[in-house]
Amino acid sequence: MIIPDVKSGKYAKTVTSFWGRLLIGSSFVALCIFSVGDHFYHVWGGALTYHWQPQLDGQSFWVYPIFFAASAAFLLLTIPFTTQSEDPTLKKLIFEVLWMHLIYLSSGIFGTDYPTQYLAVISLLWVVRIALTKQQRMQVILFALLLAIIGGPAEGLVSYLGLFDYKLMQFVRVPWWLFVMYLHGSFVLLQIGRWVSIGRIHTNI
């Protein structure tokens, strides 16, 4: 339930509990970012192949609980980096979701055939985005690095267990550019993590 702030008109407060927000945030990340990106950009784009059954249009059913658990873990991981943050904004959140889909989409198109060039481009884009970041830049960098260090090898482990294989395996059974994708993913996770931690979001567009 969302209640507009009458005094400022600039943000909405939520009466949902922390765990309720975590459930909503984790579901959003798992379904609207990870599942959609994995299905339409990586599976359809031929970047990876699933082996475990049952499958839906080439995507294993087992990725859904894995994506949800990973999303919840990542959002919990944002807490030390968001407790002193400014309130998140709906405008920024929308931008970060679209940005992550752009990175996901481009990885499916260019990641397998032009891995070195793609790695260079998205690495440069991340550096530019960090340079343009004004709010708690060091915390954003630290969280992004932590996310990449955890996310890349975690996917490699799941691949080792037999769930899927990337077409391009460069390090711990995943492409190098996957680590940089996690760096980019830090932006949207921090926005959602701020909402989970703080419990309100500016709604002005």
Legacy VTK file of the C-alpha trace (Angstrom):
# vtk DataFile Version 3.0
C-alpha trace
ASCII
DATASET POLYDATA
POINTS 205 float
0.000 0.000 0.000
1.432 3.378 -1.024
0.608 6.587 0.841
1.583 9.926 -0.808
3.469 12.373 1.381
1.067 15.307 1.696
3.603 17.824 2.969
6.230 17.591 0.238
4.407 15.735 -2.520
7.803 14.377 -3.496
7.796 10.847 -2.242
5.627 7.963 -1.235
5.831 6.029 1.994
5.140 2.357 2.216
3.564 0.566 5.121
4.982 -2.735 3.958
7.381 -4.356 6.419
11.078 -4.786 5.630
10.551 -8.465 4.850
7.568 -7.622 2.683
9.665 -5.145 0.715
12.436 -7.713 0.431
9.944 -10.235 -0.963
8.607 -7.712 -3.485
12.072 -6.491 -4.456
13.469 -10.007 -4.826
10.517 -11.084 -6.948
10.916 -8.036 -9.183
14.640 -8.569 -9.709
14.250 -12.319 -10.253
11.340 -12.095 -12.696
11.675 -8.739 -14.449
15.451 -8.596 -14.774
17.130 -11.987 -14.348
14.442 -14.266 -15.805
13.499 -11.980 -18.693
17.116 -11.163 -19.514
18.255 -14.756 -19.283
15.363 -16.055 -21.399
15.082 -13.486 -24.155
18.694 -12.304 -24.375
20.873 -15.269 -23.399
18.809 -18.348 -24.244
17.276 -16.919 -27.410
20.586 -15.283 -28.309
22.472 -18.563 -27.968
24.803 -17.330 -25.221
23.977 -20.321 -23.018
22.193 -23.672 -23.080
20.242 -25.322 -20.249
20.428 -29.039 -19.517
18.132 -29.666 -16.570
14.468 -30.466 -17.107
11.711 -29.368 -17.092
12.229 -26.450 -19.460
10.101 -23.638 -20.804
11.178 -22.501 -24.261
14.769 -23.541 -23.587
14.968 -22.076 -20.065
15.107 -24.528 -17.176
12.387 -24.258 -14.536
15.097 -24.499 -11.866
16.469 -21.056 -12.633
13.385 -19.375 -11.150
13.980 -20.397 -7.509
17.709 -19.863 -8.028
17.118 -16.351 -9.390
14.796 -15.551 -6.481
17.277 -16.780 -3.869
20.126 -14.898 -5.557
18.045 -11.713 -5.792
17.161 -11.873 -2.095
20.808 -12.494 -1.170
22.017 -9.608 -3.334
19.440 -7.207 -1.888
20.378 -8.212 1.655
23.981 -7.619 0.660
23.122 -4.010 -0.233
22.072 -3.164 3.343
25.507 -2.060 4.625
25.836 0.113 1.508
22.383 1.741 1.668
21.593 2.553 5.303
22.998 6.089 5.031
21.855 6.658 1.449
19.471 9.248 0.125
15.966 8.081 -0.737
15.701 6.235 -4.051
13.726 7.823 -6.881
11.271 6.230 -9.286
12.937 8.017 -12.201
16.344 6.600 -11.279
14.916 3.135 -10.718
13.280 3.073 -14.147
16.521 4.219 -15.750
18.570 1.541 -13.972
16.150 -1.234 -14.952
16.295 -0.134 -18.590
20.077 0.197 -18.410
20.453 -3.337 -17.087
18.230 -4.689 -19.839
20.390 -2.875 -22.399
23.535 -4.493 -20.961
21.785 -7.889 -20.872
20.524 -7.529 -24.452
23.898 -6.456 -25.816
25.595 -9.419 -24.136
23.301 -11.788 -25.995
23.994 -10.047 -29.301
27.744 -9.386 -29.054
29.071 -11.385 -26.088
29.675 -14.675 -27.872
30.927 -13.488 -31.263
32.854 -10.394 -30.111
33.748 -11.105 -26.484
36.901 -8.994 -26.288
35.340 -5.940 -27.900
32.174 -6.323 -25.839
34.186 -6.652 -22.632
36.114 -3.490 -23.467
32.988 -1.476 -24.274
30.958 -2.390 -21.191
34.023 -1.984 -18.964
34.501 1.538 -20.306
30.796 2.263 -19.839
31.010 1.159 -16.203
34.015 3.416 -15.586
32.115 6.335 -17.140
29.060 5.625 -15.015
31.187 5.495 -11.875
32.833 8.790 -12.826
29.364 10.322 -13.167
28.150 8.879 -9.868
27.843 11.594 -7.233
26.131 9.809 -4.365
28.417 7.591 -2.242
30.704 6.671 -5.124
33.085 4.551 -3.060
30.235 2.508 -1.616
28.900 1.893 -5.117
32.334 0.727 -6.265
32.813 -1.575 -3.283
29.376 -3.125 -3.657
29.872 -3.580 -7.410
33.208 -5.339 -6.899
31.748 -7.552 -4.176
28.816 -8.425 -6.416
31.118 -9.374 -9.307
33.394 -11.432 -7.072
30.414 -13.395 -5.751
28.184 -13.508 -8.830
30.618 -14.725 -11.474
32.026 -17.728 -9.588
28.541 -18.565 -8.254
27.270 -18.907 -11.818
30.344 -20.954 -12.650
29.563 -23.306 -9.762
25.967 -23.784 -10.899
27.244 -24.449 -14.418
29.711 -26.993 -13.008
26.779 -28.765 -11.330
25.244 -29.206 -14.775
22.361 -26.722 -14.932
23.682 -24.842 -17.962
26.720 -24.089 -20.072
27.776 -20.768 -21.528
28.783 -21.054 -25.163
31.892 -19.067 -24.252
33.790 -20.319 -21.191
36.816 -18.217 -20.289
37.140 -18.295 -16.501
35.369 -20.535 -13.954
33.125 -21.699 -16.824
31.752 -18.214 -17.600
32.767 -15.388 -19.968
34.889 -12.568 -18.594
32.229 -10.063 -19.564
29.797 -11.661 -17.102
31.805 -10.168 -14.233
31.388 -6.699 -15.747
27.660 -7.339 -16.172
27.523 -7.810 -12.417
29.344 -4.503 -11.997
26.576 -2.854 -14.007
23.928 -4.772 -12.066
25.068 -3.066 -8.883
23.325 0.170 -9.905
19.814 -1.264 -10.109
20.314 -3.506 -7.077
21.394 -0.518 -4.986
18.321 1.448 -6.058
15.985 -1.383 -5.085
18.064 -2.112 -1.995
17.620 1.492 -0.855
13.857 1.108 -1.107
13.999 -2.179 0.816
16.119 -0.584 3.555
14.533 2.868 3.773
10.940 1.997 2.924
10.081 4.934 0.700
10.764 6.154 -2.810
10.459 9.560 -4.493
7.736 9.290 -7.096
8.289 12.533 -9.005
9.130 11.833 -12.663
LINES 1 206
205 0 1 2 3 4 5 6 7 8 9 10 11 12 13 14 15 16 17 18 19 20 21 22 23 24 25 26 27 28 29 30 31 32 33 34 35 36 37 38 39 40 41 42 43 44 45 46 47 48 49 50 51 52 53 54 55 56 57 58 59 60 61 62 63 64 65 66 67 68 69 70 71 72 73 74 75 76 77 78 79 80 81 82 83 84 85 86 87 88 89 90 91 92 93 94 95 96 97 98 99 100 101 102 103 104 105 106 107 108 109 110 111 112 113 114 115 116 117 118 119 120 121 122 123 124 125 126 127 128 129 130 131 132 133 134 135 136 137 138 139 140 141 142 143 144 145 146 147 148 149 150 151 152 153 154 155 156 157 158 159 160 161 162 163 164 165 166 167 168 169 170 171 172 173 174 175 176 177 178 179 180 181 182 183 184 185 186 187 188 189 190 191 192 193 194 195 196 197 198 199 200 201 202 203 204
